[in-house]
C-alpha cells in the first residue's frame, strides 16, 4: 500500500494535477472576499448605471464574502472533482498500465484506495491554500470578526462535500472502459445528487447541505446541525469506494 | 514437475471462442514456444495464466498453484504484448521504486537489482530518462526487465521481441536462452525462426485448441518434409526436360522447378535416399548441389495450421 501511495503522490505531482487543483482552488478562494468587497464599487463606477441601482445594492458584509467563497470553491471544486479523477482508473485500463501493475502482487483494493487517498490529499491541499487566502482577505477587507476555528470547520465540511464527488468520479472511472465514458457517467452521478438538491426538503439531507451548515455555524453561531447530510455524505463515499472495489475485482484488465 | 498445466481451458467473448478446450503441459526449466496464427488464443492464454483474465471453463496451474485459487504473482514474471508504463517515470524509478517493493525487495536490493536488469536488457544508458519518450523497442526491453526483476520461476512473455530490430532481437533472445534451467520461459511469438533458435519445446495452437506440442527436434523430425533439392549447372530447358522424365515415377510424388533448382517430393524417404542419386546421375547434367531439405519450424507450422 505504501509503495502504491508513493507512486500516486508522485503522479499527482509530476502530472501537475496537484498544481492545477491547488492553483484553481487557491485562486477562487483568495479572490472571493475581494470580489464580494469590490463588486458594488465596480458597479457604481460603470458609466451609465443609474444612481438608483447603486443605492439598491447594500454595503457588502462578511456574509457576502463567505457566501462568495463557498459558492466559488464548491463550484470549481465540483468541476475539478469531475475532471481530475475521471481518468484515474479508466485511463490506466485504456493505456495498459493497470494490467502491468495488477499482474504484480497488488490487491485491487489497495490500487483503488491509494488513488482515493492521493486524490483526497490533492483536494485537501488545494482547499487548505484556498482557505488561507480566503481567511486572510476576508479579515483584511471586512471589519466584522471571523472566527478561524469555525472557518476551518466550514472548509472541512466543504472538503467532505468535494470528497463525495471525488469518490463518485472514481467509481465512474472504475466502471468505465474509457476516460470519456467515465466523465459522462460521473456527470450523471453528479446530476442525480445535484438536481434533487434544488428542493429544500430533499436537499438538506444531501452533501450540498454541508457547506450551508458550515456557513451557518460560522456566521450565526450554533446552528441546526445537518447530521443527516453528514451521514449520507460519508455513506456515499463508502458506497462509492466499495462499489468501485467490487467492480474492479470482477473486471478483466 | 510441471511449471504450467492447462486443462480444458475455454474462454468465450460473447459468441467468439478464444479458447476452446486447450490442454497443455510445460515442464520446468524449459524455454517453451507458444505458437499460433492471429486470433488463435495465445494472448488470452497468457492473460489467464497471469491472472488478468478469467477462464469461462477449465483450469490452469502455474508453478503448482491453481490460477484464480491462489496468488502466484510473486513467482511469475509477465510481459504483455504491448507493455505500458507511466510516461512520467524513469525506468530506474519504475523498477526500483515501484516494482521492486511490490515484490518485497528492500530499497537497496531493489536499486541494485534494477541496475542489473537494466544492464541485461541494454537500457542502462536510458535509465534516467522519462519513459514517455521511449520507442516501442525500448518499452519492450523495459517490459522484459520488469518481468525479470524478481527472478521469477515462470516467465510469461507475449511476443517479447516483436518490436525490436534484428540486432536487438538477437541480443534479447540470447538473454532469454540463458534463462534455460533457471526459470521456465513460456513465450508466444510470430517470428518462427526466433522460436526455432531458442526454444526447447513448442506448442502450436489454432482456434483455441492445441494442434501439437512436442520437443523442437521431435517436432521437426515428425513433420519432416520428404523433400530433395537438386541444383543443376545446365540450361533450364534441359533441367525441365529431365524433370518431365520423372512423371509416373513411383518414387517421386511431386516435382517443382524454380530456375535450375528442382524440388522433389518423395513418398518413401529411405528408398529415395538410396535410389535417387542414380536417377539424378542418369540425367547426364552437371549437379551443383544435392541436398535433402531440412524442414523449418515455419514449414511445420504452415503445414499443421493448413491441415
Interface residues (C-beta under 8 A of the other chain):
Chain A: X2 X3 X6 X7 X10 X11 X14 X15 X95 X96 X97 X99 X100 X102 X103 X104 X105 X106 X252 X253
Chain B: X47 X50 X51 X52 X53 X54 X71 X73 X74 X76 X78 X80 X82 X83 X84 X85 X86 X88 X89 X97 X98 X99 X101 X102 X103 X104 X146
